Structures are given as structure tokens and as C-alpha cells.
Amino acid sequence: MVVLVDGSWSIGRINFRLVRLFLESLVRAFSVDLHKTRIGLAQYSGDPRVEWHLNAHSTKSAVIDAVKNLPYKGGNTLTGLALTYILENSFKPESGSRPGVPKIGILITDGKSQDDVIPPARSLRQAGIELFAI
């Protein structure tokens, strides 16, 4: 599962702390292990970046520690660009994606994108990635 977090200015520092708390709760709901659920995370604003790949953390506590230390990025809200970015960077074998395992993306955003999200969302779907927006 790859979580894509909106770190733009419209989220704000206070709400970003709430996002971190939500992410901790989300991680606690899964059995995190390199042979079970893997959790990667990318953050975006104007320029998306991978915070950690699917194969970076092999325990639930390691992912929770990473979430607690997730920095707030700030910037514009280019969600379409970020969706393309995770397709090209996060759902690859070298990033920890495994064949035969469902590919799930979770987008956490305030919903106000400054670019088109439809073509990138279609590309994710065509690649077999199921995307959920929160």
C-alpha cells in the first residue's frame, strides 16, 4: 500500500499533525511485514517526493516512527502530478512492489487540486492500482 499525502499550504501545519495521527491509526490496522503488508509513503505539493518506499520498513513500529517524523512540506497542490509520480516511482519492483499482490494507493488530501487528476487516475487504474481518496 502506498499512501500519498497532500503536504500543501492549504492543509496547514495544524491539520498536518492530524494527518500524522490518522496515518498512525491506519498503520496500526495492518500486519506490517515484508511478507505481509508493506507501506510506502510519498508526500506532494508542487513537487512530489518519496518519503519511504514499500521495502524501507519491515515492522509496524518502524513505519509508525517514520510517520511521527514525517515533515510538513508546504507548497502548491498538484495532485495529478503526484499521482503520476507514485505510478512511476512507488509501484515498481525496485521500490518493493511485489507481483501477484494487490496494489493499493491511498490519497489523503483536502480535495483542491491545481491540476487535472483524471488522466493520472486512469493511468493508475489501467496499471492495476486501486486508488482510494480520503
C-alpha positions as CSV (number, residue, x, y, z in Angstrom):
1,M,0.0,0.0,0.0
2,V,1.3,3.4,-0.9
3,V,0.0,6.4,0.9
4,L,0.1,9.7,-1.0
5,V,-0.1,12.7,1.4
6,D,-1.0,16.2,0.5
7,G,1.5,18.4,2.2
8,S,0.5,21.7,0.5
9,W,-0.1,25.0,2.2
10,S,-3.9,24.5,2.1
11,I,-3.6,21.6,4.5
12,G,-1.8,23.7,7.1
13,R,0.6,22.7,9.9
14,I,-2.1,22.0,12.4
15,N,-4.1,19.8,10.1
16,F,-0.9,18.0,9.0
17,R,-0.4,17.0,12.6
18,L,-3.9,15.4,12.4
19,V,-2.9,13.7,9.2
20,R,0.1,12.1,11.1
21,L,-2.3,10.9,13.8
22,F,-4.6,9.4,11.2
23,L,-1.7,7.7,9.5
24,E,-0.6,6.1,12.8
25,S,-4.1,4.7,13.2
26,L,-4.1,3.4,9.7
27,V,-0.7,1.7,10.1
28,R,-1.8,0.1,13.4
29,A,-4.7,-1.6,11.5
30,F,-2.3,-3.7,9.3
31,S,0.1,-6.5,9.8
32,V,3.2,-4.8,8.6
33,D,6.0,-7.2,7.4
34,L,8.0,-7.6,4.2
35,H,5.9,-10.8,3.6
36,K,2.6,-9.3,4.5
37,T,1.6,-5.6,4.2
38,R,4.2,-3.2,3.0
39,I,3.6,0.6,3.5
40,G,5.3,3.2,1.4
41,L,4.6,6.9,1.6
42,A,5.0,9.9,-0.8
43,Q,4.2,13.5,0.0
44,Y,3.4,16.1,-2.5
45,S,2.7,19.8,-3.0
46,G,4.3,21.3,-6.1
47,D,7.0,18.7,-6.3
48,P,6.2,15.1,-5.1
49,R,8.8,13.1,-3.2
50,V,9.0,9.6,-1.9
51,E,9.4,9.7,1.9
52,W,10.0,6.0,2.0
53,H,9.5,3.1,-0.4
54,L,7.4,-0.1,0.2
55,N,10.5,-2.0,1.1
56,A,12.0,0.6,3.5
57,H,10.4,-0.6,6.8
58,S,9.7,-4.2,7.8
59,T,7.9,-3.6,11.1
60,K,4.8,-1.7,12.2
61,S,6.8,0.2,14.8
62,A,9.3,1.3,12.1
63,V,6.5,2.7,9.9
64,I,4.9,4.4,12.9
65,D,8.3,6.0,13.8
66,A,8.6,7.2,10.2
67,V,5.1,8.7,10.3
68,K,5.8,10.5,13.6
69,N,8.9,12.1,11.9
70,L,7.1,13.0,8.7
71,P,8.0,16.6,7.9
72,Y,5.4,19.1,6.6
73,K,6.3,20.1,3.1
74,G,4.2,23.2,2.1
75,G,3.6,24.4,-1.4
76,N,1.1,24.2,-4.2
77,T,-1.4,21.3,-4.7
78,L,-0.5,19.4,-7.8
79,T,-2.4,16.1,-7.2
80,G,-2.4,14.9,-10.8
81,L,1.4,15.3,-10.9
82,A,1.7,13.4,-7.6
83,L,-0.5,10.5,-8.9
84,T,1.7,10.1,-12.0
85,Y,4.8,10.3,-9.7
86,I,3.7,7.4,-7.5
87,L,2.9,5.3,-10.6
88,E,6.4,5.9,-11.9
89,N,8.3,5.7,-8.6
90,S,6.4,3.8,-5.9
91,F,4.7,0.8,-7.6
92,K,7.9,-0.7,-9.1
93,P,9.7,-3.9,-8.1
94,E,12.8,-2.0,-7.1
95,S,10.7,0.1,-4.7
96,G,9.3,-3.0,-3.0
97,S,6.2,-3.7,-5.1
98,R,5.5,-7.4,-5.5
99,P,3.9,-9.3,-8.4
100,G,0.7,-11.0,-7.6
101,V,0.0,-8.7,-4.6
102,P,-2.8,-6.2,-4.9
103,K,-1.6,-2.7,-5.4
104,I,-3.4,-0.1,-3.3
105,G,-3.0,3.7,-3.2
106,I,-4.5,5.9,-0.6
107,L,-4.6,9.6,-1.3
108,I,-5.0,11.9,1.6
109,T,-5.9,15.4,0.5
110,D,-8.2,18.4,1.1
111,G,-9.5,17.8,-2.4
112,K,-8.4,21.1,-4.0
113,S,-6.0,20.2,-6.8
114,Q,-4.5,22.8,-9.1
115,D,-4.0,20.4,-12.0
116,D,-6.1,17.7,-13.7
117,V,-6.3,14.4,-11.8
118,I,-8.5,12.4,-14.2
119,P,-5.8,11.2,-16.7
120,P,-3.3,10.2,-14.0
121,A,-6.1,8.4,-12.0
122,R,-7.0,6.5,-15.2
123,S,-3.3,5.5,-15.7
124,L,-3.2,4.1,-12.2
125,R,-6.4,2.1,-12.8
126,Q,-5.0,0.8,-16.1
127,A,-1.8,-0.3,-14.3
128,G,-4.0,-2.3,-11.8
129,I,-3.6,0.1,-8.9
130,E,-6.7,0.6,-6.8
131,L,-6.8,4.2,-5.5
132,F,-8.8,5.4,-2.6
133,A,-9.1,9.2,-1.8
134,I,-9.6,10.5,1.7
